Amino acid sequence: PHEGTWLQWPHQYQYGKSYRNRLDATWIAMTTELVQGEKVHIVAYDQAERKRIASLLESSGVSLKNIDFRIYPTDDVWVRDNGPIYVKDKNGQLFIEDWGFNGWGGKADYNNCNAVPAKIAGDQQIQKIDLNNTMINEGGSVEIDGNGVLMACKSSILNDNRNPGMTQQQAEEIFSRYLGVNKFIWLEGQAGLDITDMHIDGFARFANASTIITMNNEDLTYWQVPQNDINTLYAATNSRSVAYKFVKVPLTQNDVVTTYGKNLGKASYINYYIANSCVLVPKYDDPNDAVALNIIRQLYPGKKVVGVDCRNLFANGGMIHCVTQQQPR
């Protein structure tokens, strides 16, 4: 159960007004659904942005009573990767882990975003565990089943642009200590294909403790996942060596085209976000939107499963999971 969800709202100060204007609608849609079941912590770049966002939400009929605004400058919107990672110790005490963030290996500006977890920890008066000098690790790089298993691509962690010289054993020791993990499903991944060097959360996720949600072989190949990784993924077992159940969701049927006419190729539905009362699933104005929503709906019978238009967001390299970060109760 969540206390809330963190969002970093798009602004004009890094990539201009067109960038911001093309994304606002997606953030309004996410906020509209999320406020019905939990608090929404919105990171606004400055006071002018806070006013602009509040006015956007109010004109869309969204009440601000479940919204907590925070004024922190950000470089971009990817709070999954740069934001706080909330963990509990064995006594149920909440901590914020502040992992290092370096713009996916120095590919984008990052100093503002890297400072966000420490600011949140200070404002919320939650004890911070500073891991900036321990490991560069984006939240979208790792998937955890809740029972001690971590799934990740080496290409986005054991990469000299993040953690030069770090061995797999060293990474495992860090993850075991700070994320309570005792088993690893490592895929090789592919560096250099996209800005993230192949984050796991674009194509394979734990839908729940016993289920991996991913795509079929052909779609994973289209996504440029190496065949050996596909074989490793499909053979994955949990910490008790029991095979996971697999749910496979197709890619979009057609190439996705943004509202401003840019062709992006086919897109994935795996990058969805589970909230208290809803599940937010990317949609792309594609015939397979309904297919994907229907498959995901069956996994979360108690929640409202909603499609959120991600055509323009996908142009920048991510979808819903990439721009949300949960804070547990």
C-alpha positions in Angstrom: 0.0 0.0 0.0 1.2 3.5 -0.9 1.3 6.7 1.1 1.7 8.4 -2.3 3.3 8.6 -5.7 6.0 11.0 -6.8 5.9 12.8 -10.1 8.5 15.3 -11.6 6.4 17.6 -13.8 7.8 18.5 -17.2 9.1 22.0 -17.5 10.5 24.3 -20.2 13.9 25.0 -18.6 15.9 22.2 -20.1 14.3 21.2 -23.5 11.9 24.2 -24.1 8.2 24.9 -24.2 7.3 22.5 -27.0 8.8 19.6 -25.0 6.8 20.7 -21.9 3.5 21.3 -23.8 3.6 17.9 -25.5 3.8 16.1 -22.1 1.5 18.1 -19.8 -1.6 16.0 -20.8 0.1 12.8 -19.8 0.9 14.2 -16.3 -2.6 15.5 -15.9 -4.1 12.1 -16.8 -1.8 10.3 -14.3 -2.6 12.8 -11.6 -6.4 12.6 -12.2 -6.3 8.8 -11.6 -3.8 8.7 -8.8 -5.4 11.3 -6.5 -8.4 9.1 -6.1 -6.4 6.5 -4.1 -3.4 8.2 -2.7 -1.4 11.4 -2.2 0.4 12.8 -5.3 3.8 14.5 -4.6 4.4 16.8 -7.5 7.9 18.2 -7.9 7.7 21.6 -9.6 10.8 23.4 -11.0 10.0 26.7 -9.3 7.0 28.8 -7.9 6.0 29.8 -11.4 5.8 26.2 -12.4 3.8 25.3 -9.3 1.2 27.9 -10.2 1.1 26.8 -13.8 0.6 23.1 -12.8 -2.1 23.9 -10.2 -4.0 25.9 -12.8 -3.7 23.1 -15.3 -5.0 20.6 -12.8 -7.9 22.8 -11.6 -9.0 23.5 -15.1 -9.1 19.7 -15.7 -11.3 19.3 -12.6 -8.6 17.8 -10.4 -8.9 18.7 -6.7 -5.6 19.8 -5.2 -6.5 18.4 -1.7 -4.6 15.2 -2.2 -1.6 17.0 -3.8 1.6 17.9 -2.1 3.8 20.3 -4.2 7.5 20.4 -3.7 9.7 23.0 -5.3 13.0 21.5 -6.5 14.8 22.2 -9.8 15.0 19.1 -12.0 16.7 18.3 -15.2 13.9 16.1 -16.5 10.9 13.9 -15.6 12.4 10.4 -14.9 11.7 10.2 -11.2 11.8 6.3 -11.3 15.5 6.6 -12.1 16.7 9.6 -10.0 14.1 9.7 -7.2 14.1 8.3 -3.7 14.0 4.5 -3.2 11.9 3.9 -0.1 12.8 0.8 1.9 11.9 -0.6 5.3 14.2 -2.5 7.7 13.1 -5.6 9.5 11.4 -3.5 12.2 9.2 -1.7 9.6 11.2 1.5 9.9 11.1 3.6 6.7 14.3 4.9 5.1 15.1 6.7 1.8 17.9 5.2 -0.2 19.7 7.9 -2.2 21.6 5.9 -5.0 23.9 7.7 -7.3 22.4 9.1 -10.6 24.6 10.3 -13.4 22.3 10.8 -16.3 22.4 7.2 -17.6 26.2 7.3 -17.8 26.7 11.0 -18.5 24.3 11.1 -21.5 22.2 13.9 -20.0 22.4 16.7 -17.4 21.8 15.2 -14.0 23.0 17.4 -11.1 19.5 18.8 -10.2 17.8 15.3 -10.4 20.6 13.6 -8.4 19.9 16.0 -5.5 16.2 15.2 -5.3 16.3 12.2 -2.9 18.3 14.1 -0.3 15.9 17.1 -0.5 12.9 14.8 -0.1 14.5 13.0 2.9 15.2 16.3 4.5 11.8 17.7 3.9 10.0 14.5 5.0 12.4 14.0 7.9 13.0 10.4 6.9 16.4 9.0 7.6 18.5 8.9 4.4 21.0 6.2 3.4 23.6 7.9 1.1 24.7 5.4 -1.6 26.0 8.1 -4.0 29.5 6.8 -3.6 28.5 3.1 -3.4 26.7 2.6 -6.7 25.1 4.4 -9.6 21.7 2.7 -9.9 18.5 3.8 -11.6 15.2 2.5 -10.3 14.2 1.4 -13.8 17.3 -0.8 -13.9 16.1 -3.3 -11.3 12.9 -5.3 -10.8 12.3 -7.1 -7.5 9.6 -9.7 -6.9 9.1 -8.9 -3.2 10.5 -12.2 -2.1 14.2 -11.7 -2.5 14.7 -12.0 -6.3 16.2 -9.2 -8.4 16.1 -9.1 -12.2 18.3 -6.7 -14.2 20.3 -6.1 -17.3 24.1 -5.9 -16.7 24.3 -3.4 -19.6 22.7 -0.7 -17.4 24.6 -1.4 -14.1 27.9 -3.2 -14.8 28.8 -0.6 -17.4 31.9 1.6 -17.1 29.7 4.7 -17.8 28.0 4.0 -14.4 30.2 1.8 -12.2 33.7 1.5 -13.7 35.4 -1.7 -12.7 32.5 -3.1 -10.6 32.2 -6.8 -10.7 28.9 -8.8 -10.7 29.8 -10.1 -7.2 30.3 -6.6 -5.9 27.0 -5.5 -7.4 25.2 -8.5 -5.8 26.6 -7.7 -2.4 25.4 -4.1 -2.6 21.9 -5.2 -3.8 21.7 -7.9 -1.1 22.6 -5.5 1.6 20.4 -2.5 0.6 17.5 -4.2 -1.3 17.1 -7.4 0.7 17.9 -9.6 -2.3 19.1 -13.2 -2.1 18.8 -14.3 -5.8 19.6 -12.7 -9.1 18.3 -13.1 -12.6 20.9 -11.4 -14.7 20.4 -10.6 -18.4 23.3 -9.3 -20.4 21.2 -6.5 -22.1 22.6 -4.3 -24.8 24.5 -1.1 -24.1 24.1 1.9 -26.5 20.7 1.0 -28.0 18.9 3.7 -26.0 19.8 6.2 -23.4 19.2 3.7 -20.5 21.5 1.0 -22.0 18.5 -1.3 -21.8 16.5 -1.0 -18.6 14.6 -4.1 -17.6 11.4 -2.2 -17.0 10.7 -1.7 -20.7 10.2 -5.4 -21.4 10.1 -7.6 -18.3 8.5 -6.9 -14.9 7.3 -8.8 -11.9 3.5 -8.5 -12.2 3.3 -10.0 -8.7 5.4 -12.4 -6.6 4.9 -15.4 -8.8 4.4 -13.8 -12.3 6.6 -12.2 -14.8 4.9 -10.0 -17.4 6.8 -9.7 -20.7 6.4 -10.3 -24.4 6.7 -13.2 -26.8 10.0 -14.2 -28.4 9.3 -12.3 -31.7 8.4 -9.1 -29.9 11.4 -9.3 -27.5 13.6 -9.8 -30.6 12.0 -6.6 -32.1 12.9 -4.9 -28.8 16.5 -6.0 -29.5 16.7 -8.2 -26.4 19.5 -10.8 -27.2 18.2 -14.4 -27.8 20.3 -15.7 -24.9 18.6 -13.2 -22.6 15.2 -14.3 -23.8 16.1 -17.9 -23.0 17.4 -16.9 -19.5 14.2 -14.8 -18.9 11.8 -17.6 -19.9 13.7 -20.1 -17.7 13.7 -17.8 -14.6 12.8 -19.3 -11.2 12.1 -17.7 -7.8 14.1 -18.0 -4.6 12.6 -21.4 -4.0 13.6 -22.5 -7.5 9.9 -22.6 -8.6 9.3 -21.4 -12.2 7.5 -18.1 -12.6 4.2 -17.9 -14.4 4.5 -15.9 -17.6 2.0 -13.4 -19.0 2.9 -12.1 -22.5 1.6 -8.8 -23.8 2.0 -7.9 -27.5 3.7 -4.8 -28.7 1.6 -2.2 -30.5 0.2 -3.6 -33.7 1.4 -0.5 -35.7 4.2 1.9 -35.4 3.5 4.6 -32.8 3.3 8.2 -34.2 3.4 11.2 -31.8 0.8 13.9 -31.8 3.3 16.0 -33.8 3.9 13.4 -36.5 7.1 11.6 -35.4 7.2 7.8 -36.1 8.6 5.9 -33.2 8.3 2.2 -34.2 6.3 -0.2 -32.1 5.9 0.4 -28.4 5.6 -1.7 -25.2 2.9 -1.9 -22.6 5.1 -3.5 -19.9 6.1 -0.2 -18.4 2.9 0.3 -16.4 2.5 1.5 -12.8 0.5 -0.2 -9.9 -1.0 2.3 -7.5 -3.4 1.9 -4.6 -6.7 2.0 -6.5 -5.6 2.0 -10.1 -3.1 0.6 -12.6 -1.8 3.1 -15.1 -1.0 1.4 -18.5 0.6 3.2 -21.5 -1.6 3.5 -24.5 -0.7 4.7 -28.0 -3.9 5.1 -30.1 -3.3 1.6 -31.4 -5.6 -1.5 -31.8 -3.5 -3.4 -29.3 -4.3 -0.8 -26.5 -7.5 -2.7 -25.7 -5.7 -6.1 -25.9 -3.0 -5.0 -23.4 -5.4 -3.4 -21.0 -7.5 -6.5 -21.0 -4.6 -8.8 -20.2 -3.3 -6.5 -17.4 -6.9 -6.1 -16.0 -7.0 -9.8 -15.3 -3.9 -9.5 -13.2 -5.3 -6.8 -10.9 -9.0 -7.6 -10.4 -9.4 -5.2 -7.5 -8.0 -2.1 -9.3 -9.2 0.2 -12.0 -6.9 -0.4 -15.0 -6.6 2.8 -17.0 -4.8 3.6 -20.3 -2.7 6.8 -20.3 -1.7 8.3 -23.7 2.1 7.9 -23.8 2.8 8.7 -27.5 4.8 11.8 -26.9 6.4 10.5 -23.7 7.7 7.4 -25.6 9.5 9.8 -28.0 11.7 10.8 -25.1 12.5 7.2 -24.2 10.1 6.0 -21.5 6.5 5.4 -20.4 4.5 5.4 -17.1 6.7 3.3 -14.8 9.7 5.5 -15.8 8.0 8.7 -14.6 6.4 7.5 -11.3 8.0 6.5 -7.9 6.0 5.0 -5.1 6.2 6.0 -1.4 5.0 3.1 0.8 2.6 3.7 3.7 
